Amino acid sequence: MRRLILAAVLAVAAASPAPVLAEVIRIGNGPDIQTLDPHLQSATTDVAISRAICEGLVSYDPFAKVVPGLAESWTVSPDGLTWTFTLRPGLKWSDGTPLKAEAFVWSWRRLLSPTLGAALPDLLYPVANAEAVFKGEMPPEALGVTAPDDRTLVVTLHQPFPDFLAYTVVERVAFPLRRDMIERHGMEWVRPGNFHCTGPFTLTEMVPQSHIKVERNPHYWDAGAVQAETIYFMSTADVNTELKRFRAGELHATNTVPPAQLDWLRQNMPDSLRITAQASTYSYMPNWTREPWKSGLNLRLALALALDRQAMVEKVTRGGELPAWTISPPNLEGYDVPVPEYASWTQEQRVAEARRLLAEAGYGPGGKPLRIEILYNTQERHRQIAIAAGAMWKQTLGIDVTLDNQEWKVVLERMAQKDFPGLLRRTWIASIPVDHLKLLRREAQPRVGVGYANGEFERLMDEANTIADPKAYRAKLREAEALALRDMPIIPVFHDTFRRLVSPRLKGFEMNYIDVHNPKYWRLEK
C-alpha cells in the first residue's frame, strides 16, 4: 500500500492559531447564481460559494494544490483500484451534528440518481459501477463506495485513474450532503437554515440579484485557522458596475475587470490589478445536433482557420491571453498539448485555406448564403469578442453573424437542451487534461456537451482509463485530443487569463491557474 499523507500540511493545520475575527469581506462573484446544490452546479459562480460552505475529503490550498480536507490520510492499493480514506476524528456538520463516513456513500449515490438531473455525474464515473447506476442499469448499492466504520471510506475504481484526487475527490460532486435535511425539505434544503454542510463557513442569507452571505462555521474541523467572520459574495453581471463598486470600497475583490479598462488599471491601480494565466480554453461551440454543424466538417474548419486569434488577444482582449489551437490549455502539469500544423502558418495562409474549405462546403461566393448566430452570456467582454469574431468572419468569408446575449442561467439551460442554432460561447477551466476532453465524451452530451460523437475518440479515452502510469496515461490523452482536433468539435479562440482587482488588504486570496479561492485562508490586514 502506498501511503499518501501530507504530514507537513497536517502539522501546520494542527498548530493553527486561535481565530482573529476580521471585518466583513465582500467579493465580486459575477452573475447571479443558478443553484447552491453541489450536485446540480455547472457554473463557476455557484461553485465558488459551495467551496465556502462545503468541504470534501480533500480541498485546495491558496495556490490550488490539493491538500487534505475532511480526510486526514488515504492509501492506494498497488493496482490503483482501491482508495481508502480515513476521516479526521470528531468531524461535525455546521449545526454540530456528528459527521460519519456513511454520509459520503449516500451523497455519491444521490448524485447518480437517474431522476436528479445532476450536472456532472461523469465526474464519479471512475468509481466502479457508477455509470451503470446513473443509467439505471444497476441499483445504487452497487456503487463502489462503502463505509466499513464511521471514519473509513473505501472507494473502488473500475479502472486505474492517476488523477482521481484532482478529478473527482476534490470536486463538489464528492462533497458529503445532509440526507435528513434533503429528505425533509426537498429542493428547499439549500436555503439558509436548512443547508448544513462541512466547510469553513455556513450559509446565512440569500438575496437574488444581490448577494449570498456566509458566516464562520464554529464546528468546522479547522475553525481555528479561519480568520474571516462574515463574507458576502456579491452578484454583479455588469463588469463596469463591479469596477465602480471596487473603486468605491464596496468590494475587496472583483470577479473580473472590463477589458477596455485594462490599460487604465495598469497605470492607475497597479497594486490591485492581478493577471495570471488560466488553465482554460475560451471557445465557440457549434451545435452538433443540428445542421449545418453536424456534417459540416469543412465549415467548422473554415471558421476556425479564419479567426485571427493573434489580433483578438492583442487588439480586443488585451489581457495577456494566448491564441488557442487546442482543446486543452498549454499549462497543465505533465501534459504536452497536440498543436496542429496550421498553428504555425501565417494568418494569410489560414484565410486562404478557410476560403477553399468554405467553397467546398457549398458556401461563399457563388454558393449558399450563411448566417451564424453566436449565443453568449451577458457581459461586455463577451460581447466585444463576439463582435470581433463576427467581423473577422464577415471580412474574410462573407458570413453574416448575429449576436444573442442571455443571462448565464438561460445559456446553461439552452446548452443542456441543445436549443441554439449556431455557436455557443463557453470557457472551461480545469487543472487536468481529462477534465477538458470529457466535454467531448458521450456521457457529457446530455448536460454540458454539444452533441459531438466519435467512436474512435471514445476508444482512445477508454484506453487511457486502463493506464495506471501517469506518463503513459497522459500520452494516450494527447492522442485522443489530436484526433478530436481533426473534427473541430469546438472552435478554440484563446487560453484566457484571470483578471481581478484585489485589495492589497485582502490576504490569502492568491491568483492561481484554475481560479480556485478557498475562503478558509482569507483575511484582511488593517
C-alpha positions as CSV (number, residue, x, y, z in Angstrom):
1,M,0.0,0.0,0.0
2,R,1.3,3.5,-0.9
3,R,0.5,5.9,1.9
4,L,-0.2,9.4,0.8
5,I,-0.1,11.6,3.8
6,L,0.8,15.2,3.7
7,A,2.3,15.3,7.2
8,A,3.6,18.8,6.9
9,V,0.3,20.3,6.0
10,L,-1.4,18.4,8.8
11,A,1.1,19.6,11.3
12,V,0.5,23.2,10.2
13,A,-3.3,22.7,10.5
14,A,-2.9,21.2,13.9
15,A,-0.9,24.2,15.0
16,S,-3.4,26.8,13.7
17,P,-3.7,29.8,15.9
18,A,-6.8,31.0,17.6
19,P,-9.1,32.8,15.2
20,V,-8.6,36.5,14.6
21,L,-12.1,37.7,13.6
22,A,-11.6,40.3,10.9
23,E,-14.1,42.7,9.5
24,V,-16.6,41.7,6.8
25,I,-15.1,40.6,3.4
26,R,-17.1,41.4,0.2
27,I,-16.2,39.5,-3.0
28,G,-17.5,40.2,-6.5
29,N,-18.9,36.9,-7.8
30,G,-20.2,37.8,-11.3
31,P,-23.7,36.9,-12.5
32,D,-26.4,35.7,-10.1
33,I,-26.1,32.1,-9.0
34,Q,-28.1,29.2,-10.6
35,T,-28.1,26.8,-7.6
36,L,-26.3,26.0,-4.4
37,D,-26.9,22.3,-4.7
38,P,-23.4,20.9,-5.4
39,H,-24.8,18.1,-7.5
40,L,-26.6,20.4,-9.9
41,Q,-23.9,23.0,-10.3
42,S,-22.1,23.8,-13.6
43,A,-21.4,27.5,-13.2
44,T,-18.2,28.8,-11.5
45,T,-20.2,31.4,-9.7
46,D,-22.2,28.7,-7.9
47,V,-19.1,26.6,-7.2
48,A,-17.2,29.5,-5.6
49,I,-19.9,29.7,-2.9
50,S,-20.1,25.9,-2.4
51,R,-16.4,25.8,-1.6
52,A,-17.0,28.3,1.2
53,I,-19.8,26.3,2.9
54,C,-18.8,22.7,2.0
55,E,-15.6,20.6,2.0
56,G,-14.8,17.1,0.8
57,L,-12.2,14.5,1.6
58,V,-9.6,16.8,0.1
59,S,-9.5,20.5,-0.6
60,Y,-7.4,23.3,-2.2
61,D,-4.8,25.5,-0.6
62,P,-4.4,29.1,-1.7
63,F,-2.3,28.1,-4.7
64,A,-4.8,25.4,-6.0
65,K,-2.8,22.5,-4.7
66,V,-4.8,19.5,-3.4
67,V,-4.4,19.1,0.3
68,P,-6.2,17.0,3.0
69,G,-9.7,18.2,3.9
70,L,-12.1,16.0,5.9
71,A,-9.8,13.1,5.3
72,E,-6.6,13.1,7.4
73,S,-5.0,10.5,5.2
74,W,-5.5,8.0,2.4
75,T,-3.9,4.9,0.9
76,V,-4.0,3.4,-2.6
77,S,-3.7,-0.3,-3.5
78,P,-0.8,-1.3,-5.8
79,D,-3.1,-1.9,-8.7
80,G,-4.5,1.6,-8.3
81,L,-8.1,0.4,-7.9
82,T,-8.8,0.7,-4.2
83,W,-8.6,4.1,-2.4
84,T,-9.1,4.1,1.4
85,F,-9.8,7.4,3.1
86,T,-9.5,7.9,6.9
87,L,-11.6,10.8,8.2
88,R,-10.5,13.1,10.9
89,P,-11.8,12.4,14.4
90,G,-14.7,14.4,15.7
91,L,-16.0,15.8,12.4
92,K,-19.3,17.7,12.6
93,W,-21.8,19.3,10.3
94,S,-22.3,23.1,10.6
95,D,-25.1,22.6,13.1
96,G,-22.9,20.5,15.4
97,T,-24.3,17.1,14.3
98,P,-21.6,14.4,14.1
99,L,-20.5,13.6,10.5
100,K,-20.0,9.9,9.6
101,A,-18.4,8.3,6.6
102,E,-21.8,6.9,5.6
103,A,-22.7,10.4,4.5
104,F,-20.3,10.2,1.6
105,V,-21.9,6.9,0.5
106,W,-25.4,8.3,0.5
107,S,-24.3,11.5,-1.2
108,W,-22.4,9.8,-4.0
109,R,-25.4,7.6,-4.6
110,R,-27.7,10.6,-4.7
111,L,-25.5,12.3,-7.4
112,L,-26.0,9.2,-9.6
113,S,-29.8,9.0,-9.2
114,P,-31.2,9.0,-12.8
115,T,-34.0,11.3,-11.7
116,L,-31.9,14.0,-10.1
117,G,-30.5,15.6,-13.2
118,A,-27.0,16.1,-11.9
119,A,-24.9,18.5,-14.0
120,L,-21.7,16.4,-14.0
121,P,-22.4,12.8,-12.9
122,D,-19.5,11.7,-15.1
123,L,-17.1,13.1,-12.5
124,L,-17.9,10.0,-10.5
125,Y,-17.6,7.6,-13.4
126,P,-14.2,6.4,-12.4
127,V,-15.9,4.7,-9.4
128,A,-16.9,1.1,-10.0
129,N,-20.4,0.7,-11.5
130,A,-21.0,4.5,-11.4
131,E,-22.1,4.8,-15.0
132,A,-24.4,1.8,-14.7
133,V,-26.0,3.2,-11.6
134,F,-26.6,6.5,-13.3
135,K,-28.2,4.8,-16.3
136,G,-30.5,2.8,-14.0
137,E,-28.9,-0.5,-15.1
138,M,-27.7,-1.3,-11.5
139,P,-29.0,-0.4,-8.1
140,P,-27.4,2.4,-6.0
141,E,-25.9,-0.2,-3.7
142,A,-23.7,-1.5,-6.5
143,L,-21.7,1.7,-6.5
144,G,-18.1,1.1,-5.5
145,V,-18.1,3.1,-2.3
146,T,-18.5,1.7,1.3
147,A,-18.1,2.9,4.8
148,P,-17.0,0.0,7.0
149,D,-17.0,2.2,10.0
150,D,-17.7,5.9,10.9
151,R,-14.2,7.1,10.0
152,T,-13.4,5.0,7.0
153,L,-14.4,5.3,3.4
154,V,-13.4,2.7,0.8
155,V,-13.7,3.6,-2.9
156,T,-13.2,1.0,-5.6
157,L,-12.5,2.2,-9.1
158,H,-13.3,0.2,-12.2
159,Q,-10.0,1.1,-13.8
160,P,-6.8,2.8,-12.6
161,F,-7.0,6.6,-12.6
162,P,-3.9,8.5,-11.6
163,D,-5.8,11.8,-11.4
164,F,-8.6,10.6,-9.2
165,L,-8.0,13.1,-6.4
166,A,-7.8,16.1,-8.7
167,Y,-10.6,14.9,-11.0
168,T,-13.2,13.6,-8.6
169,V,-12.4,13.7,-4.9
170,V,-11.7,17.5,-4.7
171,E,-14.8,18.4,-6.7
172,R,-18.2,19.4,-5.4
173,V,-19.7,16.1,-6.6
174,A,-17.8,14.4,-3.9
175,F,-18.9,16.6,-1.0
176,P,-20.9,14.9,1.7
177,L,-24.5,16.2,1.9
178,R,-27.1,16.1,4.7
179,R,-29.5,13.3,3.9
180,D,-32.1,14.2,6.7
181,M,-32.3,17.8,5.5
182,I,-32.7,16.9,1.9
183,E,-35.4,14.4,2.6
184,R,-37.2,16.8,4.9
185,H,-37.0,20.0,2.8
186,G,-36.8,18.7,-0.8
187,M,-35.3,21.3,-3.1
188,E,-35.6,23.9,-0.4
189,W,-32.7,22.2,1.5
190,V,-30.3,24.7,0.1
191,R,-32.0,27.6,1.8
192,P,-30.4,29.3,4.9
193,G,-31.3,27.4,8.0
194,N,-31.6,24.2,6.0
195,F,-28.2,24.0,4.4
196,H,-25.9,22.3,6.9
197,C,-22.6,21.3,5.4
198,T,-18.9,20.8,6.3
199,G,-17.0,23.9,5.1
200,P,-15.3,26.8,7.0
201,F,-18.5,28.9,6.6
202,T,-22.2,28.4,6.8
203,L,-25.0,29.9,4.6
204,T,-27.0,32.6,6.4
205,E,-28.6,34.8,3.8
206,M,-29.6,34.7,0.1
207,V,-30.9,37.8,-1.8
208,P,-31.4,37.1,-5.5
209,Q,-29.6,39.5,-7.8
210,S,-27.8,40.9,-4.8
211,H,-25.7,38.7,-2.6
212,I,-25.0,35.4,-0.7
213,K,-23.9,35.9,2.9
214,V,-21.9,33.2,4.8
215,E,-20.6,33.3,8.4
216,R,-17.8,31.4,10.1
217,N,-18.7,27.8,11.0
218,P,-17.6,27.2,14.6
219,H,-18.0,23.4,14.1
220,Y,-15.5,23.2,11.2
221,W,-12.6,20.9,12.0
222,D,-10.1,23.6,11.4
223,A,-12.1,26.6,12.7
224,G,-9.1,28.0,14.5
225,A,-7.5,28.8,11.1
226,V,-10.5,30.7,9.8
227,Q,-10.0,34.4,10.3
228,A,-12.9,36.0,8.5
229,E,-16.2,36.2,10.4
230,T,-18.5,37.1,7.5
231,I,-18.2,37.0,3.7
232,Y,-20.6,38.5,1.2
233,F,-20.5,37.1,-2.4
234,M,-21.9,40.0,-4.4
235,S,-23.8,39.4,-7.6
236,T,-22.9,41.8,-10.4
237,A,-23.4,40.9,-14.0
238,D,-22.0,44.2,-15.4
239,V,-18.3,44.4,-15.1
240,N,-18.2,48.1,-15.3
241,T,-20.5,48.3,-12.3
242,E,-18.3,45.9,-10.4
243,L,-15.3,48.1,-11.1
244,K,-17.1,51.1,-9.7
245,R,-18.1,49.2,-6.6
246,F,-14.4,48.2,-6.1
247,R,-13.2,51.8,-6.5
248,A,-15.8,52.9,-4.0
249,G,-14.5,50.5,-1.5
250,E,-17.6,48.3,-1.6
251,L,-15.7,45.2,-2.7
252,H,-12.4,43.6,-1.7
253,A,-12.0,41.7,-4.9
254,T,-13.8,41.7,-8.3
255,N,-14.8,38.7,-10.4
256,T,-13.0,40.2,-13.4
257,V,-12.3,43.6,-14.9
258,P,-13.6,45.4,-18.0
259,P,-11.3,44.7,-21.0
260,A,-11.5,48.4,-22.1
261,Q,-10.2,49.5,-18.7
262,L,-7.1,47.3,-18.6
263,D,-4.6,49.9,-19.8
264,W,-6.0,52.5,-17.3
265,L,-5.9,50.0,-14.5
266,R,-2.3,49.0,-15.3
267,Q,-1.3,52.7,-14.9
268,N,-3.6,53.8,-12.1
269,M,-4.3,50.7,-9.9
270,P,-1.2,48.5,-10.3
271,D,-1.3,47.5,-6.6
272,S,-4.8,46.0,-7.1
273,L,-4.7,44.6,-10.6
274,R,-3.9,40.9,-10.7
275,I,-3.5,39.0,-14.0
276,T,-2.4,35.3,-14.2
277,A,-2.5,32.5,-16.8
278,Q,-5.6,30.4,-16.7
279,A,-5.9,26.7,-17.3
280,S,-8.8,27.3,-19.6
281,T,-10.0,27.5,-23.2
282,Y,-12.4,30.2,-24.4
283,S,-14.3,28.7,-27.3
284,Y,-17.3,28.8,-29.6
285,M,-19.2,25.5,-29.6
286,P,-21.3,24.5,-32.7
287,N,-24.5,22.7,-32.1
288,W,-23.7,19.2,-33.4
289,T,-27.3,18.1,-33.1
290,R,-28.2,20.4,-35.9
291,E,-27.1,21.1,-39.5
292,P,-25.0,22.6,-41.0
293,W,-22.8,21.7,-38.0
294,K,-23.4,18.0,-37.6
295,S,-22.0,17.1,-41.1
296,G,-20.2,20.4,-41.8
297,L,-16.5,19.5,-41.1
298,N,-15.2,21.9,-43.7
299,L,-17.5,24.7,-42.4
300,R,-16.2,24.2,-38.8
301,L,-12.6,24.1,-40.0
302,A,-13.1,27.2,-42.2
303,L,-14.5,29.2,-39.2
304,A,-11.6,28.1,-37.0
305,L,-8.9,29.0,-39.6
306,A,-10.4,32.4,-40.5
307,L,-10.4,33.5,-36.9
308,D,-7.4,35.8,-36.3
309,R,-6.6,34.8,-32.8
310,Q,-3.5,37.0,-32.5
311,A,-5.4,40.1,-33.4
312,M,-8.1,39.0,-30.9
313,V,-5.7,38.9,-28.0
314,E,-3.7,41.9,-29.0
315,K,-6.4,44.3,-30.0
316,V,-9.6,43.1,-28.3
317,T,-9.0,41.3,-25.0
318,R,-5.5,42.7,-24.3
319,G,-5.2,40.8,-21.0
320,G,-2.2,38.5,-21.7
321,E,-4.3,35.8,-23.3
322,L,-2.7,33.2,-25.6
323,P,-4.1,32.2,-29.0
324,A,-5.7,28.8,-28.7
325,W,-5.2,25.9,-31.2
326,T,-6.1,23.1,-28.8
327,I,-8.9,22.0,-26.6
328,S,-6.7,21.7,-23.5
329,P,-4.6,24.7,-22.4
330,P,-0.8,24.5,-22.6
331,N,-0.1,25.0,-18.8
332,L,-1.3,21.6,-17.5
333,E,1.4,19.8,-15.5
334,G,2.9,16.9,-17.3
335,Y,0.8,17.3,-20.5
336,D,2.1,18.2,-23.9
337,V,-0.8,19.6,-26.0
338,P,-1.0,18.3,-29.6
339,V,-0.7,21.6,-31.5
340,P,-1.9,21.3,-35.1
341,E,0.3,22.2,-38.1
342,Y,-1.8,25.2,-39.2
343,A,-0.9,26.9,-35.9
344,S,2.5,27.7,-37.4
345,W,1.0,29.1,-40.7
346,T,0.6,32.8,-41.4
347,Q,-2.9,34.2,-41.0
348,E,-3.0,34.8,-44.7
349,Q,-2.3,31.1,-45.3
350,R,-5.1,30.1,-42.9
351,V,-7.6,32.5,-44.5
352,A,-6.8,31.1,-48.0
353,E,-7.4,27.6,-46.7
354,A,-10.6,28.7,-44.9
355,R,-12.0,30.1,-48.2
356,R,-11.2,26.9,-50.0
357,L,-12.9,24.8,-47.4
358,L,-15.9,27.1,-47.3
359,A,-16.4,26.8,-51.0
360,E,-16.1,23.0,-50.8
361,A,-18.9,23.1,-48.2
362,G,-21.1,25.0,-50.6
363,Y,-20.9,28.5,-49.1
364,G,-19.3,31.7,-50.0
365,P,-19.3,33.5,-53.4
366,G,-21.4,31.5,-55.9
367,G,-22.7,29.3,-53.1
368,K,-25.4,29.3,-50.4
369,P,-25.6,32.3,-48.1
370,L,-24.8,31.7,-44.5
371,R,-25.9,33.4,-41.3
372,I,-24.5,32.4,-38.0
373,E,-25.8,33.2,-34.5
374,I,-23.5,33.5,-31.5
375,L,-25.2,32.8,-28.1
376,Y,-23.2,34.3,-25.2
377,N,-23.9,35.2,-21.6
378,T,-24.4,38.9,-20.9
379,Q,-21.0,40.5,-20.3
380,E,-19.3,43.4,-22.1
381,R,-16.1,41.4,-22.7
382,H,-18.0,38.5,-24.3
383,R,-19.9,41.0,-26.5
384,Q,-16.7,42.6,-27.7
385,I,-15.2,39.2,-28.5
386,A,-18.3,38.1,-30.4
387,I,-18.4,41.3,-32.4
388,A,-14.7,40.9,-33.3
389,A,-15.2,37.3,-34.3
390,G,-18.2,38.2,-36.4
391,A,-16.3,41.0,-38.1
392,M,-13.4,38.6,-39.0
393,W,-15.8,36.0,-40.5
394,K,-17.7,38.7,-42.4
395,Q,-14.5,40.2,-43.8
396,T,-12.7,37.0,-44.8
397,L,-15.6,34.6,-45.6
398,G,-18.5,36.9,-46.3
399,I,-20.6,35.3,-43.4
400,D,-23.2,37.3,-41.7
401,V,-23.1,37.0,-37.9
402,T,-25.8,37.9,-35.4
403,L,-25.5,38.0,-31.6
404,D,-27.8,36.7,-28.9
405,N,-26.9,37.6,-25.3
406,Q,-28.8,36.0,-22.4
407,E,-28.4,35.6,-18.7
408,W,-26.0,32.9,-17.7
409,K,-28.8,30.7,-16.4
410,V,-30.5,30.8,-19.8
411,V,-27.3,30.0,-21.7
412,L,-26.8,26.9,-19.4
413,E,-30.4,25.8,-20.0
414,R,-30.2,26.2,-23.7
415,M,-26.8,24.4,-23.8
416,A,-28.3,21.4,-21.9
417,Q,-31.3,21.4,-24.2
418,K,-29.2,21.9,-27.3
419,D,-31.5,24.9,-28.0
420,F,-29.3,27.1,-30.0
421,P,-29.0,27.3,-33.8
422,G,-25.3,28.3,-34.2
423,L,-22.4,28.8,-31.8
424,L,-22.4,29.0,-28.0
425,R,-19.7,30.7,-26.1
426,R,-18.1,28.9,-23.2
427,T,-15.0,28.9,-21.1
428,W,-13.9,25.7,-19.5
429,I,-11.4,25.7,-16.6
430,A,-9.7,22.6,-15.3
431,S,-6.4,21.5,-13.9
432,I,-6.0,18.2,-15.7
433,P,-6.4,17.3,-19.4
434,V,-9.1,14.7,-19.0
435,D,-11.3,17.3,-17.5
436,H,-11.1,19.3,-20.7
437,L,-11.6,16.3,-23.0
438,K,-14.5,15.0,-21.1
439,L,-16.7,17.6,-22.6
440,L,-16.5,15.7,-25.9
441,R,-17.4,12.3,-24.3
442,R,-20.8,10.7,-24.9
443,E,-21.7,10.8,-21.2
444,A,-21.2,14.6,-21.1
445,Q,-23.5,15.4,-24.0
446,P,-26.9,15.4,-22.2
447,R,-25.9,18.3,-20.0
448,V,-22.7,20.1,-20.9
449,G,-21.7,18.7,-24.3
450,V,-22.5,20.0,-27.8
451,G,-23.6,16.6,-29.3
452,Y,-20.1,15.5,-30.5
453,A,-19.8,11.8,-31.3
454,N,-16.8,9.9,-32.5
455,G,-16.3,6.2,-31.7
456,E,-12.5,6.3,-32.2
457,F,-12.2,9.2,-29.7
458,E,-14.2,7.3,-27.2
459,R,-12.0,4.2,-27.7
460,L,-8.8,6.2,-27.1
461,M,-10.3,7.8,-24.0
462,D,-11.4,4.4,-22.7
463,E,-7.8,3.0,-23.3
464,A,-6.4,5.9,-21.3
465,N,-8.6,4.9,-18.4
466,T,-6.9,1.5,-18.2
467,I,-3.4,3.0,-17.7
468,A,-2.0,3.4,-14.2
469,D,1.3,5.1,-15.2
470,P,0.8,8.9,-15.2
471,K,3.1,9.5,-18.2
472,A,1.6,6.8,-20.4
473,Y,-1.8,7.9,-19.4
474,R,-1.3,11.5,-20.5
475,A,0.3,10.3,-23.8
476,K,-2.9,8.4,-24.6
477,L,-5.0,11.5,-23.8
478,R,-2.8,13.5,-26.1
479,E,-3.5,11.0,-28.9
480,A,-7.3,11.4,-28.2
481,E,-7.1,15.1,-28.3
482,A,-5.2,15.2,-31.6
483,L,-7.9,13.0,-33.1
484,A,-10.7,15.2,-31.9
485,L,-9.0,18.4,-33.2
486,R,-9.2,17.0,-36.7
487,D,-13.0,17.0,-36.2
488,M,-13.0,20.6,-34.8
489,P,-15.8,19.8,-32.3
490,I,-15.3,23.2,-30.8
491,I,-13.6,26.3,-32.1
492,P,-10.9,27.3,-29.6
493,V,-10.3,31.1,-29.5
494,F,-7.8,31.7,-26.8
495,H,-6.5,30.4,-23.5
496,D,-7.6,33.0,-21.0
497,T,-6.2,34.8,-18.1
498,F,-7.8,35.6,-14.8
499,R,-8.1,39.3,-14.3
500,R,-9.2,40.6,-11.0
501,L,-8.9,43.6,-8.8
502,V,-7.8,42.5,-5.3
503,S,-7.4,44.9,-2.4
504,P,-3.9,44.9,-1.0
505,R,-5.5,44.4,2.4
506,L,-7.0,41.1,1.3
507,K,-4.6,38.3,2.1
508,G,-4.8,34.6,1.4
509,F,-6.6,35.3,-1.9
510,E,-3.9,34.1,-4.2
511,M,-4.2,34.1,-8.0
512,N,-3.8,30.6,-9.5
513,Y,-4.3,28.9,-12.8
514,I,-7.8,27.5,-12.0
515,D,-9.0,30.5,-10.1
516,V,-9.9,28.4,-7.0
517,H,-10.0,30.6,-3.9
518,N,-10.6,28.9,-0.6
519,P,-12.2,31.4,1.8
520,K,-10.7,29.5,4.7
521,Y,-7.5,31.4,4.1
522,W,-8.9,34.9,3.6
523,R,-8.1,37.7,6.0
524,L,-8.0,41.5,6.0
525,E,-5.0,43.4,7.1
526,K,-5.5,46.6,9.0
